[in-house]
Amino acid sequence: MSQQFMSMLRKAQQELAAERILEAAGTARHLVEGFPAMADSWIVAGLVARRQGRDADAEQAFRTAANRAPKHPEPWRQLGILYQVAGRLREAEAAYAQGLRAAPQDAALNNNLGTTLRALGRSKDAEQALRNAVRKRADYAMAWQNLGNCLAEQGRHDDAMEGWEKAWTLDPSLADSGLALARTLLNNRKFDKAEAVYRKILARDPDNALAQRGLRWLRRRNVPVWHFPMMNDTPRNEAYRAAIRRAAQRGGRLLDIGTGSGLLSMMAAEAGFQEIHTCEMQPEVAEAARAVIAANGLSDRINVIAKKSTDVKVGKDIPGPADVLVTETFDSALLGEYILPTMDHARHALLAPGAQVIPRGGSLKAALISGEVLRQQFYAGRSMGFDLSAFNQFSPLGVSLVLDCYPHEMVSAEQEVFRFDLMSPHPAEKRVIRLAADRDATVIGVAVWLSLDLDDETTFENKPGATGLASGWHHGVSFFLEPREMKSGDTVEVIASHDRVVVEIVVT
Ligand SMILES: C[S@@+](CC[C@H](N)C(=O)[O-])C[C@H]1O[C@@H](n2cnc3c(N)ncnc32)[C@H](O)[C@@H]1O
């Protein structure tokens, strides 16, 4: 190879690398005119033509290069890239295959063939090519990423993790591999590992929106969404505030079990309680409550203890037993947040004799319910002239929803299902009540809601229609097997039971 050819070739390559395309075009012209037998002259001419958007000329130049040096992989690689970018995938596959015949060890050709086969939907063949690429070059980060993506496309996310992990470790700028790895770790509930990956991505690129979102998802994953409507539930908040204000007249040490946002403790501070302690079992929620309380200038009035109430120690976390206990640790069926075990512990370990508990008790109430929209939501009947009711074997046994969102009617008097006095122990219970239809109606089942006796004066009830849409508490509906045509006076037996945590309402 002449020295002149070599220096001209180098010049053209440098001009291309520096994006000096016009100069590169001139040099390429000299190369093909002066050294038409050399494959590299045509490759450079093809590369220039591609940069100038002249794909047909580029294709011609690469093909000429391939004719000049059929055993040289580079013309085939460049042809393959040209076809692949243009979406001419079968031609790209053929070009890469030719190149591989010339240089079977070429990792980049295997990688490119793999991505082409992936695009053609031939994932198994693609996997093979990509595995060849990483076998030939174990530090080929992009090929590992492609292999990971290819395996994921086959639904083999666990296998894909190796590819993504290798890619991202070899080249941390391949954030997509890190993100895909973190997402799969999340799906596999490997939360700590996923968090570490997100943090590492953000250490490199603090603005990476997907990593930020992943971390945010992790932080909120244990915090139920009902916190929001609950905080906005004005009737609930007002009922608590009224009882807290009355209790403040007698004063003393107040303990709020279940801080949440800190709302009830802040109401206690506003009402004049001088010593307020509150415990929260979810550490991230306790931390947020401290921020909320600080934002309201009440940090020196409220002691937030990041513990479950049953781990709180008098003499350590709080200086002495509480004179007033306020708690809102009730799920829609009252017992699901373990209020009975919580109170069993609080009564003997956290409260002073004669302490006041807000609420002092609560109950679950029930009534028969009918409603065409609800029937359509949960049962099949006649549709398009066909009887679909055999499908009702899959109707839900019960649902939890905000009944105010669905037109409905209560078609019996309401009845108490269970009543709890929070100052007394309550064993598991089972009882049967009867509900009588007060009109002719198509009845779908029984609606259940809660009622809290905050103190002697204030009761809060989330009876449908009573509180509006912003409530964290849902209504329960237990369904019949099929909607039932009832006449006024017909009765239904309801079997209600609880094991101190889970309430079950069965309509017969
Ligand atoms: C329904 S929210 C009420 C939040 C706040 N008190 C309010 O009324 O706006 C109940 C909160 O209590 C917490 N919690 C439930 N049982 C608890 C317990 N035994 N000890 C400490 N926290 C508890 C939950 O994690 C949740 O944040």
The ligand as a Gaussian input file, in Angstrom:
#p B3LYP/6-31G(d) Opt

LIG

0 1
 C      -56.102000       5.776000      59.214000
 S      -54.542000       6.542000      59.385000
 C      -54.926000       7.919000      60.405000
 C      -53.913000       9.033000      60.362000
 C      -54.227000      10.239000      61.220000
 N      -54.312000       9.882000      62.607000
 C      -55.520000      10.894000      60.798000
 O      -56.540000      10.599000      61.417000
 O      -55.550000      11.687000      59.862000
 C      -53.797000       5.415000      60.495000
 C      -52.282000       5.553000      60.603000
 O      -51.933000       4.816000      61.758000
 C      -50.825000       3.992000      61.532000
 N      -51.011000       2.884000      62.481000
 C      -51.980000       1.921000      62.470000
 N      -51.894000       1.156000      63.569000
 C      -50.851000       1.636000      64.295000
 C      -50.274000       1.263000      65.536000
 N      -50.771000       0.253000      66.253000
 N      -49.207000       1.964000      65.970000
 C      -48.705000       3.001000      65.259000
 N      -49.211000       3.382000      64.064000
 C      -50.283000       2.729000      63.603000
 C      -50.911000       3.667000      60.070000
 O      -49.622000       3.378000      59.551000
 C      -51.486000       4.949000      59.487000
 O      -50.471000       5.842000      59.110000

